[in-house]
Amino acid sequence: MQTYLEKHLPAKNVARFYRMAVMPNLFGEWTLYREWGRIGQGGQVRMDWFADESQAVAALITLEASKRQRGYWVEPQQLAMFGGI
């Protein structure tokens, strides 16, 4: 499971992205991979480990809801990259 969100506020010169993905690691745990920053530049990365996939997916869904409340959204052409359209 993965998601990619963007936030654009031209009046405030804001162009940000937030990428999240849930993936297994080599030790049998699940990782929530997060990357964020300005669009067009390298961002910061954080990885959180979970005992099972359902916990990692729940964390992703919670974070995505939080980001959407803060103005992040998915562009329609980006949905096609993830099989959404």
C-alpha positions as CSV (number, residue, x, y, z in Angstrom):
1,M,0.0,0.0,0.0
2,Q,1.3,3.4,-0.9
3,T,0.1,7.0,-1.3
4,Y,1.5,10.3,-2.6
5,L,0.1,13.7,-1.5
6,E,0.8,17.2,-2.6
7,K,0.1,20.6,-1.2
8,H,0.2,23.8,-3.3
9,L,-0.3,27.3,-2.0
10,P,1.1,29.7,-4.6
11,A,0.3,32.8,-2.5
12,K,2.6,31.5,0.2
13,N,5.2,29.9,-2.1
14,V,4.3,26.4,-0.8
15,A,4.8,23.3,-3.0
16,R,5.2,20.3,-0.8
17,F,4.9,16.5,-1.1
18,Y,4.3,13.6,1.3
19,R,4.9,10.0,0.2
20,M,4.1,7.0,2.3
21,A,4.4,3.2,1.7
22,V,4.0,0.1,3.7
23,M,6.5,-2.7,2.8
24,P,8.0,-5.8,4.5
25,N,11.6,-5.7,5.6
26,L,14.2,-8.5,5.8
27,F,13.5,-9.3,9.4
28,G,9.9,-10.3,9.0
29,E,8.6,-6.9,10.3
30,W,6.6,-4.3,8.4
31,T,7.9,-0.8,7.6
32,L,6.0,2.4,7.2
33,Y,8.3,4.4,4.9
34,R,7.6,8.2,4.8
35,E,9.3,10.9,2.7
36,W,8.4,14.6,2.7
37,G,9.7,17.9,1.5
38,R,9.6,20.6,-1.2
39,I,8.6,19.3,-4.7
40,G,11.6,19.0,-6.9
41,Q,14.1,18.6,-4.1
42,G,15.2,15.7,-1.9
43,G,13.1,15.3,1.2
44,Q,13.5,13.9,4.7
45,V,12.9,10.2,5.2
46,R,11.6,8.3,8.2
47,M,10.9,4.6,8.7
48,D,8.7,3.2,11.5
49,W,8.7,-0.6,12.1
50,F,5.6,-2.6,13.1
51,A,5.1,-6.2,14.1
52,D,2.4,-6.9,11.4
53,E,1.0,-5.4,8.3
54,S,-2.3,-4.3,9.7
55,Q,-0.6,-2.0,12.3
56,A,1.5,-0.4,9.6
57,V,-1.5,0.1,7.3
58,A,-3.5,1.6,10.1
59,A,-0.7,4.0,10.8
60,L,-0.6,5.0,7.1
61,I,-4.3,5.6,7.0
62,T,-4.2,7.7,10.2
63,L,-1.3,9.8,8.8
64,E,-3.0,10.2,5.4
65,A,-6.1,11.5,7.1
66,S,-4.1,14.0,9.2
67,K,-2.3,15.3,6.1
68,R,-5.5,15.7,4.2
69,Q,-6.9,17.8,7.0
70,R,-3.8,20.0,6.6
71,G,-4.4,20.6,2.9
72,Y,-2.6,17.8,1.2
73,W,-4.4,16.1,-1.7
74,V,-3.9,13.6,-4.6
75,E,-3.9,15.0,-8.1
76,P,-6.0,12.9,-10.6
77,Q,-3.1,12.1,-12.9
78,Q,-1.2,10.7,-9.8
79,L,-4.0,8.3,-9.1
80,A,-3.2,6.5,-12.3
81,M,0.4,5.8,-11.1
82,F,-1.0,3.8,-8.2
83,G,-3.8,2.0,-10.1
84,G,-6.6,4.4,-8.8
85,I,-8.2,5.2,-12.2
